[in-house]
Structure formats: C-alpha cells, structure tokens
C-alpha cells in the first residue's frame, strides 16, 4: 500500500471517528446532564430535593447501564439504530449506541461534580430565597463547571475507545480501519497508523480539557 492510499484511508477514518465521537458526546450530554442533576438533587444524603425512591431507581438504572460491555450493548441496540438511522452499521448508526453507552457515565460525572460544590454556597443561596431551579442553574452548575469540563474530557476520551471497539462490528472509523485494512489484510503499517492517530487524539483532547479546566479555576 503506497503512502497516498494509506493517507487517504487514515484521513477518512479519522474524520469518521471525530464525527462519531463529537456527535455522540453531544447526545450523551443531552441524556446524561438531566439524569446527573436528578441524581444529585434527589440524593437523600444531602440533595436539595431528597427523594429516596426516585434516587434508588435512577442509581440502579445508571449502574446497570454502566456495567454493560459496550460490544454487547451495541449489538443489543442494532434494532434501535436501524429504526432511527435506517441501518445498524456505519458511522451514523454507531452514534446511537455510543450516546446511550456514554450517558450513564456522564450522569455519574455530573452527579459527582455537583456534589463537590461547597454546601455553604447552596445554603447561602437558599437563605436569600432562591428556588431549587435557581440553585441548580445559578449555583451548582456554575460552581461545578471546571469539574464538569474535566468530566466531559474523560467522556470524549472514553468515546474514542468505544468508537475503536465499534470498528470490530462494522462501526467505521479508525477501529474499522485497523481491523479491516490492517489486521485482516496483514498490513501492520495500517494498524500502527490507526493506533498513532488514536493516541494523538487522546493527547490533544486531554491537553485542551485540562487547560480549559485550569483556566476556569484560575478565574475564580
């Protein structure tokens, strides 16, 4: 395989991986953000709206989804991907299981970040007459923002790993490139190129996320 062909394959696969990861990150936040907020505020051990039954139901659902191996979850969600996208393989179809797999992880990250907010700040807001919604929007989320950015960074990195695994069953992206063009065709240079790109993506995302979080902490 000549360099131009390899470069074209790697470029296309990298683009597919970025699309999968970025779009699924967005949808996992759409699903995980309200779930994480609910887990925080309904916690009977310190939430601003303690609800024992609701908290126990939500936490068990999140734990069950987090414990599912991604490959198995992706196979189980083939019918849902086919219903939403029209196919169960390819870049677009993989976004569905990626989003659902990452949502409980995001929920736990958000719950943990919100619980790290100083209770004194919440009590002060309550003393000034703030409603529960105002406390969530104007106190908890802004105060937890640096931690939330770090959490989103970890989510993106995890999704890069998930997207690579999805390549084993027709998910597209760098994982598919490494398996289909590298492993199955005995082209070690293709596998090496895919791994190097994945490592670079992780390093860049971690660097950007860490700097953003540090900048937000410094402005306090």
Secondary structure, DSSP 4 states (H G I P E B T S, - for coil): --HHHHHHHHHHHHHHHHHHHHHHHHHHHHHHHHHHHHHHHT-TTT-TT--HHHHHHHHHHHHHHHHS-HHHHHHHTHHHHHHHHS-SSSHHHHHHHHHHHHHHHHHHHHHHHHHTS-HHHHHHHHHTT--HHHHIIIIIHHHTHHHHHHHHHHHHHHHHHHHHHHGGGT--HHHHIIIIIIITTT-HHHHHHHHHHHHHHHHHHHHHHHHHHHHHHHT-
